Amino acid sequence: MAQLLEGARKLGWVLLNAFLRFIFVFINNCVAIPSYCLYCILLQPLRIMDSRYFWHIEGIMFKWMLAMVSLWGWVAGYTVMEWGDDVRPLSEEEAMVIVNHQATGDVCTLMMCLQDKGTVVRKMMWLMDHVFKYTNFGLVSLIHGDFFIRQGKAYRDKQLIYLKDHLDRYYRSRDRKWIVLFPEGGFLRKRRETSQAFAKKNSLPPLTHVTLPRLGATQVILKTLGPQQENGILGKEASTMHPSQSGSKPKGLQWVVDVTIAYPKARPMDIQTWIFGYRPPTVTHVHYRVYPIKEVPVETKPLTDWLYQRFVEKEDLLAHFYETGAFPPPKGQKEAVSRAMTLDPVRLCLIQSLAFASGYLWYSVLQYFYCCLF
């Protein structure tokens, strides 16, 4: 009987905690998202006069929005441990980020672990499924200039044309530096069986922890944003030259950042977990590996082989992690070194306070005009 009561008590606490977190997130969205949109509307004259300064301010607000999402997980005890290359020195250089995709929580994890990477968050562009456009955060991403891609063979060719047009119109004009995509084109659990069947048919390595990536969006990004090509390889000079030596004109993509996300016991975290916090405190592990753009081919066959090789490496990384609890050390080293990604609690509280204050301000303004009119 005592055990039954204890179990009921724990369940009641979990449900109460989830309910309170849901209320907090709901109010958070109700004040932060409308405030972001209203400020962007209010600043449209500035966009006409000086678009670069407008997108600078919008980028700061966008980073704050993503910091609030990070706060949801941080409060629940969800943290990130980083491995591999240090990507912070690349924060002001242009890079394409390729990430394995297991669940919706991957996006939340990236939102958290990139918070301390300088200006990356406010100057980044996301490629995401078109369904995301219709979520509460979709309007924010739409204003920011992220690209919503529709999956499926029937839409593939047109979507790649739309993507190129989107990059031409918005990437440079809005001073974007990093572009994030998930080359697998879907969640691991949904694509694994199809990927393994394709691998078997084409004598490719069988993959369990990742799926074979799709080429289309990656190739479009490299061809559109990369430096001038030389013999099918992206320009070498631009990829090794520091921005301070290359003048003010953009030199194109200079790096590919290969990100591998691993969850303890191979249990991916979804966005519902971030919102309700019903999973115990969890450390998500993120591994970075950086490639100069000069090492990346652009032509279809070499790029396909290069991209497949990256995901075979991801498979090995994840297999090692799930077996040992750590990523393998880099070549030439005996031990892999991890570093805890930390968030500044004072900054998070300040951003959250500003969001609530801003929401109250807009509520007061709109209430005043409503009373004047009616």
Salt bridges, closest charged atoms under 4 A:
GLU6 OE2 - ARG9 NH2 2.73
GLU58 OE2 - HIS144 ND1 2.87
GLU58 OE1 - ARG176 NH2 3.71
GLU82 OE2 - LYS117 NZ 2.74
ASP86 OD1 - ARG88 NE 3.09
GLU92 OE1 - LYS123 NZ 3.95
GLU94 OE1 - ARG172 NH1 2.62
ASP106 OD2 - HIS101 ND1 2.91
ASP116 OD1 - LYS117 NZ 2.60
ASP129 OD1 - HIS130 ND1 3.39
ASP165 OD2 - ARG169 NH1 3.66
ASP168 OD2 - LYS164 NZ 2.95
ASP175 OD1 - ARG52 NH1 3.69
ASP175 OD2 - LYS123 NZ 3.19
ASP258 OD1 - LYS314 NZ 2.57
ASP305 OD2 - LYS301 NZ 2.76
GLU313 OE1 - ARG289 NH1 3.13
GLU313 OE2 - ARG310 NH2 2.72
